[in-house]
Amino acid sequence: MIGAALAALPIAPSRLGFGCASLGSRVAPAAGLDALAAAFDAGVNWFDVAPAYGAGHAEALLGRFLRGRRDRAIVVTKVGMAPPRRLGAMRLAYALGRPLAARAASLRRGFRGLAATRNRHLPLTADLIERSIGESLKRLGLDTVDVYALHDPDPADVARQDVRAALARVLDRGQARAVAVAGGFDACRAAVAAGAPYSALQTAVADLEYGGAELAGAGLLLVSHSVFGVGGGALERLAARLAAAPQRHRRLVAAGYSADRRRAAAELLLDCALADNPDGVVLASMFDAAHRAADLARVRRPASAMALGLLDEALA
């Protein structure tokens, strides 16, 4: 099936994918468009979006970016989640808070922690699947997306015949080239068991560590979630562990990782994501120029055979 998924795509996917969850919300439109262009010029061609992302703005902004670039990009969107109900108030809060949040990590975490900024799950129905793809295509300004994914679905919904039939109709109409499940390990396992029409899986690095052999053995194209969000804040937890145990950080520095603890944690998580998913796409948020440059540099390096062992040691 990995061959089927890749054959459906117009171009070979880049090793690193751009996660657009913050495009138009935490990240202002102009800055977001500049970051997309910089990543694209550096060789990134996989762009992951959803109707809920960017407080509902991300698809339209990605569509603006794609003008003149569509034939050189792979576009992924999803169905199953919507922006928060109080969307107007949330957009205003982001617009007013961006200048401060850009300078303070604690404020950025505060925004993400607010109930008002959390996206909503929608009941997954055949009607929603077929209506949502039409709405997404309109916002993106496209005739087709490359991958259309169920967004954090209940595992029981993945195998439902009406859901699979609706996705098959999306494929038959040419609205998407491939369909996928973007969710936790159990939802991905349900897609493997169901078979067609699913040809790709998107899940967290933590889920690959938990059951990666099973998912990789299924032969579907694997996409890993954003490195910096894995496991509900793995970056922050790992950085805190390194601060509490300086000898572990010194071990990382000796292995070639950054002398800055938080940067070393980010580098190690990315190396582990690449090692856990050697044949697929690893998603990262690349809006910050320094992070983007560091991530792209690590992707170009040979994979660290020590990374997974160093992560286990750092978290011990």
Secondary structure as the mmCIF struct_conf table of DSSP 4:
data_model
#
loop_
_struct_conf.conf_type_id
_struct_conf.id
_struct_conf.beg_label_comp_id
_struct_conf.beg_label_asym_id
_struct_conf.beg_label_seq_id
_struct_conf.end_label_comp_id
_struct_conf.end_label_asym_id
_struct_conf.end_label_seq_id
HELX_RH_AL_P HELX_RH_AL_P1 ILE A 2 ALA A 8
BEND BEND1 LEU A 9 ILE A 11
HELX_LH_PP_P HELX_LH_PP_P1 ALA A 12 SER A 14
BEND BEND2 ARG A 15 ARG A 15
STRN STRN1 LEU A 16 GLY A 19
TURN_TY1_P TURN_TY1_P1 ALA A 21 SER A 22
STRN STRN2 LEU A 23 LEU A 23
TURN_TY1_P TURN_TY1_P2 GLY A 24 ARG A 26
STRN STRN3 VAL A 27 VAL A 27
HELX_RH_AL_P HELX_RH_AL_P2 PRO A 29 ASP A 41
TURN_TY1_P TURN_TY1_P3 ALA A 42 GLY A 43
STRN STRN4 TRP A 46 ASP A 48
TURN_TY1_P TURN_TY1_P4 PRO A 51 ALA A 52
HELX_RH_3T_P HELX_RH_3T_P1 TYR A 53 GLY A 56
TURN_TY1_P TURN_TY1_P5 HIS A 57 HIS A 57
HELX_RH_AL_P HELX_RH_AL_P3 ALA A 58 LEU A 66
TURN_TY1_P TURN_TY1_P6 ARG A 67 ARG A 69
HELX_RH_3T_P HELX_RH_3T_P2 ARG A 70 ARG A 72
STRN STRN5 ILE A 74 VAL A 79
BEND BEND3 GLY A 80 GLY A 80
STRN STRN6 MET A 81 ALA A 82
BEND BEND4 ARG A 85 ARG A 85
HELX_RH_AL_P HELX_RH_AL_P4 LEU A 87 ALA A 101
TURN_TY1_P TURN_TY1_P7 ALA A 102 ARG A 103
HELX_RH_AL_P HELX_RH_AL_P5 ALA A 105 GLY A 113
HELX_RH_3T_P HELX_RH_3T_P3 ALA A 115 THR A 117
STRN STRN7 ARG A 120 HIS A 121
HELX_RH_AL_P HELX_RH_AL_P6 ALA A 126 LEU A 140
TURN_TY1_P TURN_TY1_P8 GLY A 141 GLY A 141
BEND BEND5 ASP A 143 ASP A 143
STRN STRN8 VAL A 145 HIS A 151
BEND BEND6 ASP A 152 ASP A 152
HELX_RH_AL_P HELX_RH_AL_P7 PRO A 155 VAL A 158
TURN_TY1_P TURN_TY1_P9 ALA A 159 ALA A 159
HELX_RH_AL_P HELX_RH_AL_P8 GLN A 161 ASP A 172
TURN_TY1_P TURN_TY1_P10 ARG A 173 GLY A 174
BEND BEND7 GLN A 175 GLN A 175
STRN STRN9 ALA A 176 ALA A 182
BEND BEND8 GLY A 183 GLY A 183
HELX_RH_AL_P HELX_RH_AL_P9 PHE A 185 ALA A 194
TURN_TY1_P TURN_TY1_P11 ALA A 196 PRO A 197
STRN STRN10 TYR A 198 THR A 203
HELX_RH_AL_P HELX_RH_AL_P10 VAL A 205 GLY A 217
TURN_TY1_P TURN_TY1_P12 ALA A 218 GLY A 219
HELX_LH_PP_P HELX_LH_PP_P2 LEU A 220 LEU A 220
STRN STRN11 LEU A 221 SER A 224
HELX_LH_PP_P HELX_LH_PP_P3 HIS A 225 SER A 226
HELX_RH_3T_P HELX_RH_3T_P4 VAL A 227 GLY A 232
TURN_TY1_P TURN_TY1_P13 GLY A 233 GLY A 233
HELX_RH_AL_P HELX_RH_AL_P11 ALA A 234 ALA A 244
HELX_RH_AL_P HELX_RH_AL_P12 PRO A 246 ALA A 254
TURN_TY1_P TURN_TY1_P14 ALA A 255 GLY A 256
BEND BEND9 ALA A 259 ASP A 260
HELX_RH_AL_P HELX_RH_AL_P13 ARG A 261 ASP A 276
BEND BEND10 ASN A 277 ASN A 277
TURN_TY1_P TURN_TY1_P15 PRO A 278 ASP A 279
BEND BEND11 GLY A 280 GLY A 280
STRN STRN12 VAL A 281 ALA A 284
BEND BEND12 ASP A 288 ASP A 288
HELX_RH_AL_P HELX_RH_AL_P14 ALA A 289 ARG A 300
BEND BEND13 ARG A 301 ARG A 301
HELX_LH_PP_P HELX_LH_PP_P4 PRO A 302 ALA A 303
TURN_TY1_P TURN_TY1_P16 ALA A 305 MET A 306
HELX_RH_AL_P HELX_RH_AL_P15 ALA A 307 LEU A 315
#
